[in-house]
Amino acid sequence: QVQLVESGGGLVQPGGSLRLSCAASGSTADILVTGWYRQVPGKERDLLATISRSGRTNLEGSAKGRFTVSKDNAKNTVYLQMNSLKPEDTAVYYCSVLSGTDLETAVVYWGQGTQVTVSS
């Protein structure tokens, strides 16, 4: 099993930056992909970014151009750097991992989420 703990959320003014962290513990060697998602009340959880075990990254939609995803293997931590934040970025941000021997049989684990509020 894998346990995930997000941190780094909070209140930031428009135009500001935040770096979210997703610290993994447990069977971290089996993690294939880590993803960052966000969700606002009443809406679906949206994928923002992924980073694979090999370090390949992908950004989706609104994350392109403002967000970057990276990881520190020694710390088993994945980061989401968010710049030029807008009020519409306000959401609960979650990290998730696919863990297993291959993507077809991988198990999904979720963190508890961290609130990001962009407001003046």
C-alpha positions, 0 to 999 in steps of 0.5 A, a space after each residue: 500500500 501507499 500513503 500520500 500526504 499533500 501539503 503546501 496549500 493555503 491562501 494566496 493573492 492573485 498572481 502569486 505562487 504556491 508549491 504543493 508537495 505530495 509525500 509518499 510512504 509505504 510501497 513507494 517502489 511500486 509507484 508507476 505514475 503520480 498525478 495532481 488533480 483539483 476539484 471544486 465543489 459540485 464539479 468533477 475532479 480534474 487532472 492537472 499534471 502527471 509525472 512517471 517513474 522515469 520522470 516524464 511529465 505531462 500537463 493538462 489544460 489549464 496547468 499548461 504554461 503556469 504549473 510545473 510538476 517535478 519530483 525528488 526521488 530521495 524524498 519520495 515527494 512530488 511537487 506541483 509548482 503553481 505560478 500566476 495563480 488566478 481566483 479560478 484556481 481555487 480548489 482542493 488539490 489532490 495527488 494520486 498514484 498508480 501503484 503496481 507492476 503495470 498500468 493495467 493492474 495498478 491500484 490507485 491511491 489518493 491523498 487527503 487533499 489540500 485547499 488552495 484559495 486564491 483571493 485578494 
